[in-house]
């Protein structure tokens, strides 16, 4: 936890310990900061929703509203760890719609934990690390947008909203929102697009001014929003459409090919992998790395890239043999 946030919570501790209030000078002395900083901390507490009252005059200071006291939050060790790790991990992977919201929520929860449990969870947070890097930052999703679409999906109500593609002009869209999905650091909503008459997926950070419109809808039986978003990303607007027949089972293929990379279909001759790719040389390397025998169905240029990759690998073996006989 940042040192400044710890001192803000320290101010709250002092105010709770002295119901009659404390002068700004005394608070500054106890916290080891100047009086201007104490006033900033008091404002921060007010922004957290804690009723801090200022007293004017020569010996002015701060006190909490009469009768105010936060009760302990009675969580088991497992529950506290689950909640705090969820907040920290959410910020780490970009799940929070606003960084400040995650920080203030963490502060509030930590403040009302019993002292012994707070000490243990502070130790955990102080030593926690992440081996994986953060995803590339995406434009923030407005909390109001997320909540409005989630409510519409829950209540089966159509929506209208403004949608802006990169480099394009805003346009009005109407949608039956079947569900929301968080994937790769971004929020998506998927459902039936009224104007196109078919299923579509939209990024929430490109949506604004969500409105509930008249009507209702039913979600198709068996519809899986996460699978729909993954399939849409796998067949996105890339330059080349690829079809390859893998000599394996669907179950084995799914262990090595993510749903966001390609769609897999069982056929009498094996498993058909369908995907889109920007570079065919990269697709050739990916296929070679799967470890399955395969047959390129299309495009013909992919066969050329596979052959070129095979030539490079044979040349590498030749260089190794030549080096070993020197």
Secondary structure, DSSP 8 states (H G I E B T S, - for coil): --HHHHHHHHHHHHHHH-TT-EEHHHHHHHHTS-HHHHHHHHHHHHHTT--EEEE-STT-EEEE-TT-----B---HHHHHHHHHHHHHHHHHT-SS-HHHHHHHHHHHHHTB-HHHHHHHHHHHHH---SS----------HHHHHHHHHHHHHT--EEEEE--TTS--EEEEEEEEEEEEETTEEEEEEEETTTTEEEEEEGGGEEEEEE-S------TT--HHHHHHHHHHT-S-SEEEEEEESS-HHHHHHHS-TTT-EEEEETTEEEEEEEES-HHHHHHHHHHH-S-EEEEE-HHHHHHHHHHHHHHHHHHHHHHHHHT-
